[in-house]
Amino acid sequence: MRHFSRLFSVMAGPRPVVCSGPSGVGKSTLLKKLMKEYEGVFGFSISHTTRKPRPGEQNGIDYHYVTRDVMQAGIDKGDFIESVQSKNLICLLDIDMQGVKNIKKTDLNPMFISIQPPSMEILEKRLRGRKTESEESLQKRLQTAKIEMEFSKEPGAFDVIIINDNLDDAYAKLKDALKEEIDKVKKVSS
Ligand SMILES: Nc1ncnc2c1ncn2[C@@H]1O[C@H](COP(=O)(O)OP(=O)(O)OP(=O)(O)O)[C@@H](O)[C@H]1O
């Protein structure tokens, strides 16, 4: 029995990972570090995002810019997640609260990780420091952040909560949460 369940989990591929959290909390910073350290382990380095490219970002390199409809259709069908999984790669998704709710309706069973700021004041400071937002979009993001933080408190919303205070500490916690899946991928590949 153990043999079969192991075989099945290998055949299904590694469990996808969903990272979510308010804009400016440091998701891209953390995920880029992870991709760099574990080349060939994660199959989906760039997030599908519906926001407009920032100066210096290139479609398909930093992010895939897609319309909300296209992204929704892809997620609903489980297309890109399953194709990544079948290649023995961890599908890493950086998505917003709505995306998290949508994926919860599928049977993809990802690990849900919430990246959170130490405080709203620090989140605001990071967003301002990034110098990518107008005052209006900054206020909108902070408003959305409050709703996202409330959602993250709902029981069962996330499997793991990581406070991104000190970057190295948060990164260590992220690696720790993913250790088992990373080891599985490496074992199958070797
Ligand atoms: N632990 C940290 N301490 C201080 N600054 C940080 C930390 N983590 C990230 N930052 C900085 O905060 C800013 C926002 O980070 P980042 O762009 O990674 O956020 P994000 O969550 O990916 O945002 P978005 O969802 O808008 O893409 C960046 O300028 C980044 O360098």
The ligand as a Tripos MOL2 file, in Angstrom:
@<TRIPOS>MOLECULE
LIG
   31    33     1     0     0
SMALL
NO_CHARGES

@<TRIPOS>ATOM
      1 N1         12.1910   41.9290    4.2810 N.pl3     1 LIG1
      2 C1         12.2460   43.1080    3.6270 C.ar      1 LIG1
      3 N2         12.7180   44.2010    4.2670 N.ar      1 LIG1
      4 C2         12.7830   45.4120    3.6540 C.ar      1 LIG1
      5 N3         12.3910   45.6450    2.3740 N.ar      1 LIG1
      6 C3         11.9210   44.5860    1.6810 C.ar      1 LIG1
      7 C4         11.8100   43.2830    2.2620 C.ar      1 LIG1
      8 N4         11.3090   42.4320    1.3290 N.ar      1 LIG1
      9 C5         11.0880   43.1780    0.2200 C.ar      1 LIG1
     10 N5         11.4530   44.4750    0.4170 N.ar      1 LIG1
     11 C6         11.3370   45.6150   -0.5300 C.3       1 LIG1
     12 O1          9.9650   45.9760   -0.5780 O.3       1 LIG1
     13 C7          9.5860   46.3780   -1.8950 C.3       1 LIG1
     14 C8          8.4230   45.5100   -2.3670 C.3       1 LIG1
     15 O2          8.8630   44.1880   -2.6280 O.3       1 LIG1
     16 P1          8.3380   43.3160   -3.8660 P.3       1 LIG1
     17 O3          8.3580   44.1340   -5.1120 O.co2     1 LIG1
     18 O4          9.0920   42.0480   -3.8520 O.co2     1 LIG1
     19 O5          6.8040   43.1050   -3.4070 O.3       1 LIG1
     20 P2          5.6480   42.2180   -4.0520 P.3       1 LIG1
     21 O6          4.9490   41.5760   -2.9150 O.co2     1 LIG1
     22 O7          6.1950   41.3230   -5.1040 O.co2     1 LIG1
     23 O8          4.6980   43.3290   -4.7010 O.3       1 LIG1
     24 P3          3.6570   43.2040   -5.9690 P.3       1 LIG1
     25 O9          2.5810   42.2510   -5.5250 O.co2     1 LIG1
     26 O10         3.1610   44.6190   -6.1110 O.co2     1 LIG1
     27 O11         4.4370   42.7210   -7.1470 O.co2     1 LIG1
     28 C9         10.8220   46.2290   -2.7620 C.3       1 LIG1
     29 O12        11.4190   47.4930   -2.9160 O.3       1 LIG1
     30 C10        11.7080   45.2640   -1.9740 C.3       1 LIG1
     31 O13        13.0800   45.4680   -2.2250 O.3       1 LIG1
@<TRIPOS>BOND
     1     1     2 1
     2     2     3 ar
     3     2     7 ar
     4     3     4 ar
     5     4     5 ar
     6     5     6 ar
     7     6     7 ar
     8     6    10 ar
     9     7     8 ar
    10     8     9 ar
    11     9    10 ar
    12    10    11 1
    13    11    12 1
    14    11    30 1
    15    12    13 1
    16    13    14 1
    17    13    28 1
    18    14    15 1
    19    15    16 1
    20    16    17 2
    21    16    18 1
    22    16    19 1
    23    19    20 1
    24    20    21 2
    25    20    22 1
    26    20    23 1
    27    23    24 1
    28    24    25 2
    29    24    26 1
    30    24    27 1
    31    28    29 1
    32    28    30 1
    33    30    31 1
@<TRIPOS>SUBSTRUCTURE
     1 LIG1         1 GROUP 0 **** ****
